[in-house]
């Protein structure tokens, strides 16, 4: 009887850990999405906070970067709502959108380095949190 109790307690601890990581990923992805939305709006409005780098390999118009970040931000916020329900589709989409956010922020690094580095780090934590939890631990 004691071994069954230990197993249940261990399972409960793992489920709590898995649930906590999923909520962490949902919150971080939501924040990442909101920051991306704000960054996109600033770039579309051609705000003066962005650096103009004339010889950058991945140079796009600032408005183009704004739309890219705005769209990725909106999708990230929507996916974060799905993570609160621990949906498998949301976990897969969360990893995918976080990877796209990392790529977009790496490519736009010279335009606003501080936010780009912050977004890459936050998205990395989202990917880690979503990949560290096994499907069995969520059930």
KEMAR-159805 format. One line per field, with one value per residue: residue number from 1; y, z, x of N, C-alpha, C, O in turn. Coordinates in steps of 0.05 Angstrom, whole numbers. Layout:
<recs>
pakol <- c(NUM;...)
n.Y <- c(Y;...)
n.Z <- c(Z;...)
n.X <- c(X;...)
ca.Y <- c(Y;...)
ca.Z <- c(Z;...)
ca.X <- c(X;...)
c.Y <- c(Y;...)
c.Z <- c(Z;...)
c.X <- c(X;...)
o.Y <- c(Y;...)
o.Z <- c(Z;...)
o.X <- c(X;...)
</recs>
This chain:
<recs>
pakol <- c(1;2;3;4;5;6;7;8;9;10;11;12;13;14;15;16;17;18;19;20;21;22;23;24;25;26;27;28;29;30;31;32;33;34;35;36;37;38;39;40;41;42;43;44;45;46;47;48;49;50;51;52;53;54;55;56;57;58;59;60;61;62;63;64;65;66;67;68;69;70;71;72;73;74;75;76;77;78;79;80;81;82;83;84;85;86;87;88;89;90;91;92;93;94;95;96;97;98;99;100;101;102;103;104;105;106;107;108;109;110;111;112;113;114;115;116;117;118;119;120;121;122;123;124;125;126;127;128;129;130;131;132;133;134;135;136;137;138;139)
n.Y <- c(-24;24;34;45;92;126;127;152;201;219;221;261;305;309;321;370;400;397;423;474;490;493;534;575;578;595;645;672;668;698;749;757;760;806;845;840;858;912;929;921;958;1005;1004;1005;1055;1082;1099;1138;1107;1066;1040;1060;1021;1020;982;928;859;832;872;903;944;987;988;940;903;918;899;844;833;849;814;764;773;777;725;696;714;693;638;631;633;584;551;554;518;471;447;402;419;473;471;451;491;534;524;528;581;610;596;621;674;680;676;720;762;756;768;821;846;890;935;945;929;917;901;859;821;811;788;743;714;707;677;632;611;598;557;519;509;487;442;412;385;324;291;253;271;314;294)
n.Z <- c(0;14;-27;-70;-53;-53;-108;-128;-103;-126;-179;-175;-161;-207;-244;-225;-232;-288;-302;-281;-313;-362;-354;-343;-394;-424;-402;-412;-468;-480;-460;-493;-542;-535;-529;-579;-610;-594;-610;-665;-678;-665;-704;-752;-748;-755;-714;-677;-646;-669;-698;-756;-801;-852;-881;-873;-880;-881;-894;-890;-905;-852;-840;-861;-826;-782;-793;-795;-742;-715;-734;-718;-663;-652;-665;-627;-579;-585;-587;-536;-504;-516;-491;-438;-432;-437;-488;-539;-592;-582;-554;-593;-632;-602;-594;-647;-662;-625;-643;-694;-677;-652;-698;-729;-695;-691;-743;-746;-710;-712;-716;-668;-618;-561;-549;-585;-566;-516;-532;-560;-517;-483;-517;-523;-471;-471;-510;-485;-438;-460;-486;-446;-417;-414;-452;-423;-371;-368;-368)
n.X <- c(16;40;76;43;20;64;76;30;35;83;66;27;59;91;51;34;80;85;37;49;93;68;31;68;93;48;38;87;88;43;59;103;77;45;85;108;65;62;112;107;67;94;134;105;83;129;164;212;246;274;333;369;398;441;472;454;445;394;357;296;240;221;167;150;176;148;95;106;121;75;35;58;57;2;-16;14;-8;-60;-49;-29;-74;-97;-60;-72;-112;-86;-81;-61;-53;-42;6;41;35;51;106;122;107;137;188;187;183;233;266;248;261;316;331;315;347;386;353;325;358;355;301;298;335;312;263;281;303;258;224;255;252;198;196;228;197;151;170;193;155;122;72;41;46;12;-39)
ca.Y <- c(0;47;40;58;120;141;131;173;227;227;229;287;325;313;335;398;412;400;445;499;497;501;561;592;582;611;673;683;672;721;774;760;769;834;862;840;876;940;934;923;984;1026;1003;1013;1084;1092;1114;1145;1091;1046;1048;1056;1007;1020;959;903;839;826;898;907;970;987;982;911;890;923;881;818;831;852;789;743;779;770;696;687;718;674;611;630;626;555;537;552;494;450;434;393;437;498;466;450;518;551;520;538;611;620;594;643;700;681;682;748;781;755;783;850;854;917;957;951;907;910;886;834;803;803;771;717;700;699;656;608;599;586;532;501;501;470;417;398;371;301;291;237;287;333;280)
ca.Z <- c(0;16;-53;-86;-44;-63;-136;-132;-95;-147;-203;-169;-162;-235;-258;-216;-245;-316;-304;-276;-336;-384;-348;-348;-423;-433;-393;-427;-496;-481;-457;-518;-563;-530;-535;-608;-621;-590;-628;-693;-681;-666;-729;-773;-745;-761;-691;-677;-628;-684;-710;-784;-808;-881;-894;-861;-901;-881;-892;-900;-897;-824;-839;-866;-801;-763;-798;-788;-713;-707;-740;-700;-636;-650;-665;-602;-558;-589;-579;-507;-492;-519;-472;-411;-433;-442;-513;-554;-615;-572;-547;-618;-644;-585;-601;-674;-662;-610;-662;-714;-663;-650;-724;-737;-678;-699;-768;-742;-688;-713;-714;-640;-606;-534;-551;-600;-548;-496;-545;-565;-491;-474;-534;-516;-447;-479;-523;-464;-420;-475;-493;-422;-406;-430;-455;-402;-346;-369;-365)
ca.X <- c(0;57;88;22;17;88;73;10;46;102;50;15;80;98;29;34;103;77;18;62;109;50;21;91;95;25;42;110;81;25;75;119;58;38;109;110;44;70;135;97;53;114;149;87;81;156;172;240;262;288;359;370;423;441;486;445;439;366;344;269;228;213;138;148;182;125;73;114;120;47;21;68;47;-27;-17;25;-28;-82;-40;-25;-100;-100;-43;-86;-129;-67;-87;-38;-48;-31;34;56;34;68;135;126;106;161;211;185;189;262;278;242;276;344;334;311;364;399;333;320;372;346;276;303;348;292;243;294;305;231;215;271;240;172;201;238;175;132;182;202;132;113;43;30;46;-10;-64)
c.Y <- c(25;54;53;87;137;147;153;200;237;236;256;310;330;328;365;413;417;422;472;508;506;528;582;599;599;640;686;687;695;748;779;770;798;853;863;858;905;947;937;949;1007;1027;1012;1044;1098;1110;1118;1128;1070;1057;1042;1045;1004;995;932;884;834;852;897;936;967;979;952;895;894;904;852;814;833;826;766;748;771;739;685;691;698;646;609;624;596;539;535;528;469;433;426;411;463;494;465;477;537;549;532;569;623;618;616;670;702;689;711;768;780;771;813;861;882;940;965;928;899;893;859;813;793;783;743;701;690;676;630;595;586;559;511;491;482;443;400;380;348;301;275;252;307;320;272)
c.Z <- c(0;-11;-72;-79;-54;-92;-142;-125;-115;-172;-199;-171;-191;-250;-250;-230;-275;-320;-300;-300;-359;-379;-352;-377;-434;-426;-409;-456;-499;-479;-483;-540;-559;-537;-565;-621;-617;-608;-657;-697;-682;-693;-752;-772;-750;-738;-692;-659;-643;-697;-740;-792;-838;-894;-881;-882;-903;-879;-906;-893;-868;-821;-844;-840;-781;-768;-791;-757;-702;-711;-722;-671;-632;-648;-638;-579;-560;-580;-549;-493;-494;-499;-445;-410;-437;-467;-527;-578;-606;-565;-573;-631;-628;-590;-629;-675;-647;-628;-683;-702;-659;-676;-732;-720;-683;-724;-766;-719;-690;-710;-685;-623;-578;-534;-565;-582;-526;-508;-551;-539;-482;-491;-529;-491;-453;-492;-503;-447;-435;-482;-469;-410;-425;-430;-432;-376;-345;-363;-336)
c.X <- c(17;69;68;19;40;86;52;20;66;88;38;35;88;76;28;57;97;57;30;79;91;38;43;94;72;29;65;103;61;39;91;101;51;61;113;89;52;93;126;83;73;128;131;84;108;165;203;258;279;313;358;397;425;453;479;436;409;349;316;261;219;183;134;154;160;102;80;112;91;32;31;58;18;-30;-7;5;-51;-74;-37;-52;-105;-83;-55;-104;-112;-73;-61;-32;-35;-2;51;57;51;97;140;126;129;186;211;191;219;275;273;258;306;349;331;327;376;379;327;332;362;321;281;315;328;272;255;296;278;220;230;260;213;177;211;214;155;143;191;180;124;83;29;28;23;-37;-69)
o.Y <- c(45;78;69;104;160;168;170;220;261;255;273;331;353;345;382;436;438;438;491;532;524;544;604;622;616;657;708;707;710;767;801;787;813;874;884;872;921;969;955;962;1025;1049;1026;1057;1122;1133;1104;1133;1058;1080;1022;1059;987;988;915;892;832;853;890;949;945;965;940;876;876;894;837;794;819;817;751;729;760;729;666;673;687;631;588;611;584;517;517;519;447;409;441;417;474;512;477;486;555;569;545;581;644;636;627;687;724;706;724;788;800;786;828;883;896;963;988;909;875;872;839;790;769;764;723;677;667;657;608;570;566;539;488;467;463;424;376;363;353;310;283;247;315;333;260)
o.Z <- c(-13;-17;-88;-97;-63;-101;-159;-139;-122;-185;-217;-181;-199;-267;-267;-238;-285;-339;-313;-306;-374;-398;-362;-385;-451;-443;-419;-468;-519;-493;-492;-556;-579;-549;-576;-641;-636;-619;-671;-718;-698;-703;-770;-793;-749;-743;-706;-657;-632;-705;-748;-788;-850;-916;-878;-900;-926;-864;-930;-876;-860;-803;-832;-833;-765;-748;-781;-748;-683;-693;-711;-657;-611;-632;-627;-562;-540;-567;-537;-472;-476;-492;-430;-387;-440;-466;-527;-583;-620;-569;-573;-641;-639;-592;-633;-688;-655;-627;-689;-715;-663;-677;-741;-731;-681;-726;-781;-709;-670;-704;-680;-615;-573;-521;-557;-582;-520;-495;-549;-539;-473;-480;-531;-489;-441;-485;-504;-442;-423;-485;-472;-394;-449;-411;-423;-360;-324;-355;-330)
o.X <- c(11;72;76;16;36;93;57;15;66;96;37;30;92;82;23;54;103;59;23;79;98;36;39;98;77;24;62;111;62;33;93;110;50;57;119;95;49;94;136;87;70;134;140;82;109;173;217;282;297;314;347;418;411;445;496;421;399;330;314;274;209;175;116;140;153;91;64;101;84;18;15;52;11;-45;-19;2;-61;-89;-41;-52;-117;-90;-49;-110;-123;-72;-41;-9;-19;15;72;78;63;112;161;143;140;203;231;203;230;293;291;266;320;369;342;322;375;386;322;318;360;320;270;307;328;265;242;290;276;209;218;258;206;163;202;212;145;129;195;185;121;70;8;10;15;-56;-90)
</recs>
